[in-house]
């Protein structure tokens, strides 16, 4: 990152605007979904969370970001992917907790 607040990616501003729109859509779906819990609304919220996760991931791909910024963006993407899975379970009526992640050593 050459100067504070700048990347070498000319499309970064466009990606930020896409993230803003996706996040606004998610918040609207979340607010409605928590007030009117239905399978359709839960699926809408899951889809909105997936769009936010994708937007976070696309921001992390920008050239010129410091490693810690990329790590934070990828962590946010992972968090919204988890939210999408949670809402997906609500949409199918399966409120079981997510299975524990498998450890790399096969256990």
FENURGI-V157421 format. One record per backbone hydrogen bond with DSSP energy under -0.5 kcal/mol. NH is the residue of the N-H (numbers start at 1). CO is the residue of the C=O. If there is no record, write none. Layout:
NH_CO, NH_CO
This chain:
6_3, 8_63, 9_63, 10_8, 12_9, 15_11, 16_12, 17_13, 18_14, 19_15, 20_16, 21_17, 22_18, 23_19, 24_20, 25_21, 26_22, 27_23, 28_24, 29_25, 30_26, 31_27, 32_28, 33_29, 34_30, 35_31, 36_32, 38_36, 42_38, 43_39, 44_40, 45_41, 46_42, 47_43, 48_44, 49_45, 50_46, 51_47, 52_48, 53_49, 54_50, 55_51, 56_52, 57_53, 58_54, 59_55, 60_56, 61_57, 61_58, 62_59, 65_62, 69_66, 70_66, 71_67, 72_68, 73_69, 74_70, 75_71, 76_72, 77_73, 78_74, 79_75, 80_76, 81_77, 82_78, 83_79, 84_80, 85_81, 86_82, 87_83, 88_84, 89_85, 90_86, 91_87, 92_88, 93_89, 93_90, 94_89, 95_93, 106_103
